[in-house]
Amino acid sequence: MKKLTKAEQYFLLDWLQEDLELALKQESLNEWGKKNLKSIIKKLTPISKGNCHGCNETMKMDEISQKNENYCISCIN
């Protein structure tokens, strides 16, 4: 099975978050749906890996420099 690209993952994550927010506003989602949508969103959300020592921004897995894990890609280049 192939993995999602970053663009596909972010698109899907944004789409699911919007669906969850809309369903919660309209109170049209049952408990099973709430639980499962929240679980899927949590699994798709990139994990934060702390703050960059250069700009102090929160880094996600795909933003960490391979040269030095304490800095984001923007600060190390």
N, C-alpha and C positions, 0 to 999 in steps of 0.2 A: 504494500500500500504506500502511495506517495504522500509526502508531507505537504502541507499548505505552504505557499510562498508567504513572505511577510505581508505583501499587499493583500493577498487573499485572506489572511488571518485578520488583519486590521479591518477589512471590509466586512467580514462576517461578524466580528466582534461589535463593530459599530451598529450593524443591522440588528443584531440580537439585543443590544442594549436599548435601542429605540423601541423595538417590539415590546420588551419587558416594561419600559416606562409607560408606553401607551396602554398596555393591558392593565397595569396597576392603576392608572388614572381612571380607566373605564370600569374597573373592577370586574373585568371579564376573564380573568385567569384563575383557574382553580389551584389548590395547594400543590398538587402534583406538578403542574406547569410552572409555578413559581419556583419550586425547589429545583426542578431540572434546568430551567433557563438560567437561574443563578449559578448552578453548578457548572454548566457549560461555559458561561461567561467567565467565571473564575479560572477555569482550566485554560481558556484561550488568552487570558490577560498575561502579558509578559511580566515576569518577576523582576521587581526592582532589586538592584544590586548595590545600593548605597549611593552616596553622593560623590561627584567628581571632585577631586582635590584642586582642580584648576578653576572651574566655574561654579562649583557647589550645586549644580543641577542634579536631580535624581537620575540615575542611570538605569537603563533596562539592559537585558542580556545582549541585544543587538547593537547597543551604543558603546560598549566597553571596548577600549583599544586593546588589540592583541599585543602591542608592545609593552603596555603598562596597565594593569587592571585597575589602578587607582584613578585613571583619567578616562574621560569620554573620548570618542573618536575626534570630535571637533577640537579639543584642547591639545591633543597629542600631535596632530598634524600641523 
